[in-house]
Amino acid sequence: PLPELHAGFFCRRDHPLTRLRQVTMRAMLRYPLASTPLSDEVARQLVEQYGEQANPAQMTKLCCEEVSSLIQTVLQTDAIYLGIRAAARAELAQGALVEVPIQPALAARARFALITLAGRTEGVGVTFLRGFVQEHLRD
């Protein structure tokens, strides 16, 4: 297992939602949602937490594997990014993106793992990769 990463909803700093004290799922769904394909488990968690309206199959308007293009879209439009905080770390640090203060806060976290074959000697490359990921895969 690798570290779990915080997931959330993120928008540009001058997005209309940033003027609200509390953001509900209903208010957020007035804007397009951009995300990578989500697992069935995450979809179940979203529906459990926010109701049927949060089913990713209906609420996601832009779905793409390329996270950087999703973030660039969010920076230039009223779209909202649903994904891991670490993917938007630079934009959050610069203040270009902010986390949407949705109530209740999103409880989902992204889980990652490095899978190897049992009973096999771990190659030097895998050892290096494991160290690199442990150092850089963080919120």
C-alpha positions as CSV (number, residue, x, y, z in Angstrom):
1,P,0.0,0.0,0.0
2,L,1.0,3.6,-0.7
3,P,-0.2,6.7,1.1
4,E,-3.9,7.6,0.7
5,L,-4.5,11.0,-0.8
6,H,-7.1,13.6,0.1
7,A,-9.8,14.1,-2.6
8,G,-12.0,17.1,-3.0
9,F,-13.7,19.5,-5.3
10,F,-11.6,22.4,-6.6
11,C,-12.3,25.6,-8.5
12,R,-10.5,28.7,-9.7
13,R,-10.0,31.3,-7.0
14,D,-12.6,33.8,-8.5
15,H,-15.3,31.2,-9.2
16,P,-18.8,32.2,-8.2
17,L,-19.0,29.5,-5.6
18,T,-16.2,31.1,-3.6
19,R,-18.6,33.9,-2.7
20,L,-20.8,31.5,-0.7
21,R,-20.2,30.7,2.9
22,Q,-21.5,27.2,2.6
23,V,-21.6,25.2,-0.7
24,T,-24.1,22.4,-1.1
25,M,-24.0,19.7,-3.8
26,R,-27.1,21.4,-5.4
27,A,-25.3,24.7,-5.7
28,M,-22.1,23.0,-7.1
29,L,-24.1,21.0,-9.7
30,R,-25.0,24.3,-11.4
31,Y,-21.5,24.2,-12.8
32,P,-19.8,21.5,-15.0
33,L,-17.8,18.9,-13.1
34,A,-14.5,17.7,-14.5
35,S,-12.9,14.5,-13.4
36,T,-10.9,11.4,-14.3
37,P,-12.9,8.2,-14.6
38,L,-14.0,7.2,-11.1
39,S,-14.1,3.7,-9.6
40,D,-17.4,2.1,-8.7
41,E,-16.4,2.4,-5.0
42,V,-15.9,6.2,-5.3
43,A,-19.2,6.5,-7.2
44,R,-20.9,4.6,-4.4
45,Q,-19.4,6.9,-1.7
46,L,-20.5,10.0,-3.5
47,V,-24.1,8.8,-3.9
48,E,-24.1,7.6,-0.2
49,Q,-22.8,11.0,1.0
50,Y,-24.6,13.4,-1.3
51,G,-27.5,11.5,-2.8
52,E,-28.4,10.3,-6.3
53,Q,-27.6,13.7,-7.7
54,A,-23.9,13.0,-7.0
55,N,-23.8,9.9,-9.3
56,P,-20.7,10.5,-11.4
57,A,-22.4,9.1,-14.5
58,Q,-24.8,12.0,-14.4
59,M,-22.9,14.8,-12.8
60,T,-19.6,14.6,-14.6
61,K,-19.6,16.7,-17.7
62,L,-15.9,16.4,-18.7
63,C,-14.2,13.1,-18.1
64,C,-10.5,12.7,-19.1
65,E,-7.5,10.6,-18.0
66,E,-5.2,13.6,-18.5
67,V,-5.4,15.4,-15.1
68,S,-3.3,18.4,-16.2
69,S,-5.8,19.2,-19.0
70,L,-8.7,19.0,-16.5
71,I,-6.9,21.4,-14.2
72,Q,-6.2,23.8,-17.0
73,T,-9.9,23.7,-18.0
74,V,-10.9,24.5,-14.4
75,L,-8.5,27.4,-14.3
76,Q,-10.0,29.0,-17.4
77,T,-13.8,28.2,-16.9
78,D,-16.4,27.7,-14.3
79,A,-15.9,24.0,-14.3
80,I,-15.1,22.2,-11.0
81,Y,-12.4,19.6,-10.6
82,L,-13.2,16.5,-8.6
83,G,-10.0,14.6,-7.8
84,I,-7.0,14.3,-5.6
85,R,-5.5,17.4,-4.1
86,A,-1.9,16.3,-4.9
87,A,-2.6,16.7,-8.7
88,A,-3.4,20.4,-8.2
89,R,-0.7,21.0,-5.6
90,A,1.1,23.7,-7.6
91,E,-2.1,25.6,-8.5
92,L,-3.4,25.4,-4.9
93,A,0.0,26.7,-3.6
94,Q,-0.1,29.6,-6.0
95,G,-3.7,30.4,-5.0
96,A,-5.0,29.9,-8.6
97,L,-7.2,27.1,-7.3
98,V,-9.1,26.7,-4.1
99,E,-11.0,23.8,-2.5
100,V,-14.8,24.2,-2.7
101,P,-16.1,24.3,0.9
102,I,-18.8,21.8,0.3
103,Q,-21.0,20.7,3.2
104,P,-20.6,18.0,4.3
105,A,-16.9,17.8,3.3
106,L,-16.0,15.0,0.9
107,A,-15.1,11.9,2.8
108,A,-13.5,10.0,-0.1
109,R,-9.7,9.4,-0.3
110,A,-7.7,8.0,-3.2
111,R,-6.0,4.7,-2.5
112,F,-2.9,3.6,-4.4
113,A,-0.7,0.5,-4.3
114,L,2.4,-0.8,-5.9
115,I,1.7,-4.3,-7.0
116,T,4.6,-6.9,-7.4
117,L,4.7,-10.6,-7.9
118,A,4.9,-12.7,-4.7
119,G,8.1,-14.8,-4.2
120,R,10.1,-12.7,-6.8
121,T,13.1,-10.7,-6.0
122,E,12.4,-7.0,-6.2
123,G,14.4,-5.3,-9.0
124,V,16.5,-2.2,-8.3
125,G,14.1,-0.2,-10.4
126,V,11.1,-1.2,-8.3
127,T,13.1,-0.3,-5.1
128,F,13.9,3.1,-6.5
129,L,10.3,3.6,-7.7
130,R,8.9,2.7,-4.3
131,G,11.2,5.2,-2.6
132,F,10.3,7.9,-5.1
133,V,6.6,7.3,-4.8
134,Q,6.8,7.3,-1.0
135,E,8.6,10.6,-1.1
136,H,6.4,12.4,-3.7
137,L,3.0,10.8,-3.5
138,R,1.5,13.0,-0.7
139,D,-1.1,15.7,-0.1
